[in-house]
Structures are given as structure tokens and as C-alpha cells.
Amino acid sequence: MRTPERTAGAGMLRDVAAIGAAMAAVGASFGAVAVAAGLPAWGVVAMSLLVYAGGAQFMAVGLAAAGNPVAAVLAGLLLNARHLPFGLTLGDTLGRRLWQRLLGSHLMTDETTAFTLARPAGDLRRRAFWLAGTLLFVAWNAGTVLGVLAGGVAGDPAALGLDAAFPAGLIALLLPTLRDRDIRRAAVGGAAVAVLTTPVLPAGLPVLLALAGPALLAVHRLRRPPVTPIAETVEPSGEAHPVASEAVPAGRKEQSC
């Protein structure tokens, strides 16, 4: 018989493999595009190993090919600034040791973060992070090597429709959390801000401004009044029954008869 832990592990592996297949394909496209832009093969492979940020890597290659490497570095830093709230959210999941935090921060991507937060906090979430982070890192770098070796065979990911694979995967991972009404409002608000500011702001800034939605949700929940505790009365038989107690506003004294 299969234990619940083994069943959950098999399900996570299947889900990560589906995302990893798309990541390997886009990695192959990146390798081919970067080599075609004139970057050396060793530099392309080193970028995927050391930078490991798909959108920032494509942007850096485009700007470097246009003869503006400084802009490539600044744009990459701006685009990857969204990883700061990711780190705050997953801090406890990575572990307490320094090497765990350093390695975990390098493996942290949009897909890994969404995949991890879809699991309940604890050991299951920790296993989900390291499984997704490791397999997706291997898939991206293996795809990059294949793209470098294949040259221009891989083609443009946008022309093949592969650029839609990651947003679709992220939406599928985040759907269970949208059952909460407040989270739905925060998601819609953040998405609206990102869509409205994309035509007028540099790449990367709309994503950061979209964090206004979750920020407002956090403020709203901090200001929400605490729930009144339910008192229990014990019957002579020893059976406890909940009794709803009416909350009394602060500053109001009870009147005695």
C-alpha cells in the first residue's frame, strides 16, 4: 500500500515535471537566441548557472546585443527585485542554516515560489520547495545547453507559443488560493495595476507595483477586529455547549438591574 507521504511526493514530482518540460524548452530557446546574438557559448551557459532568471536573461541578451551592457545589468536588477518579497515569504521554508538560505535564494523563481506556497506550511512545503527548485534549475540549464548546441534550431519561444506556458502554470498553481474572497480582491487589484502601468513604465516596475494588492490585503487583515471568543457552558451531565457571547465595545460598561 502507498502511504500518504509517498502519494503526495509522486503528485508533486508529476506537477514539477510538467513545469520543467516547459522550462527546458524555453531554456533551449534562450541558448539558441543568445548564441545567435553573438554571445560565447561558455558565457551563455555560465549566465544560466549563475544568474538563473529567465526573463532577466532574455532582456540582458537583447540589451547586450544592442551594445548597452550597463542597461542590461540595471534592467535585470529591476526585474528581479520581485524576489525580495518572495524571500520574505519563504524565509522559514528555506531552513535556518546559512548555506540553505544562500542556495535556496538562488533556486527561488516565480514557478518555484507558486508551487511551494500551494502546499501547507511545514515539512510538505519544505520538500516541495527543494524538489521544485532543484528540478527546475536542472531543466533550465539542460535546456540552455541543448539550445547552445542546436544553434538556431530551437527558434523564438514567442513564435512557438512557449511564452504562455509559464503564466498558465502559475495560474494553475494559484487557483486554489483564490477561493478566499480577500485574496481574490488583492489579486484582481494587483493585476489591474500591472496591466494599466505596463504601457507607460519600464519592464519590471509594473510587477513591483502589482504588490500593492497584497500589501493592502495585509493592512486590511491587521486592522480587522479580533473575533469574539465563544464561551462554553458545562451541563450537569458534563457535556459542553458553545454559547455565543455578544462583544461589548470598549468604553461601554454593563448596566446592572
C-alpha positions, 0 to 999 in steps of 0.5 A: 500500500502507498502511504500518504507521504509517498502519494503526495511526493509522486503528485508533486514530482508529476506537477514539477515535471510538467513545469520543467518540460516547459522550462527546458524548452524555453531554456533551449530557446534562450541558448539558441537566441543568445548564441545567435546574438553573438554571445560565447557559448561558455558565457551563455551557459555560465549566465544560466548557472549563475544568474538563473532568471529567465526573463532577466536573461532574455532582456540582458541578451537583447540589451547586450546585443544592442551594445548597452551592457550597463542597461542590461545589468540595471534592467535585470536588477529591476526585474528581479527585485520581485524576489525580495518579497518572495524571500520574505515569504519563504524565509522559514521554508528555506531552513535556518542554516546559512548555506540553505538560505544562500542556495535556496535564494538562488533556486527561488523563481516565480514557478518555484515560489507558486508551487511551494506556497500551494502546499501547507506550511511545514515539512510538505512545503519544505520538500516541495520547495527543494524538489521544485527548485532543484528540478527546475534549475536542472531543466533550465540549464539542460535546456540552455545547453541543448539550445547552445548546441542546436544553434538556431534550431530551437527558434523564438519561444514567442513564435512557438507559443512557449511564452504562455506556458509559464503564466498558465502554470502559475495560474494553475498553481494559484487557483486554489488560493483564490477561493478566499474572497480577500485574496481574490480582491488583492489579486484582481487589484494587483493585476489591474495595476500591472496591466494599466502601468505596463504601457507607460513604465519600464519592464519590471516596475509594473510587477513591483507595483502589482504588490500593492494588492497584497500589501493592502490585503495585509493592512486590511487583515491587521486592522480587522477586529479580533473575533469574539471568543465563544464561551462554553457552558458545562451541563450537569451531565458534563457535556459542553455547549458553545454559547455565543457571547455578544462583544461589548465595545470598549468604553461601554460598561454593563448596566446592572438591574 
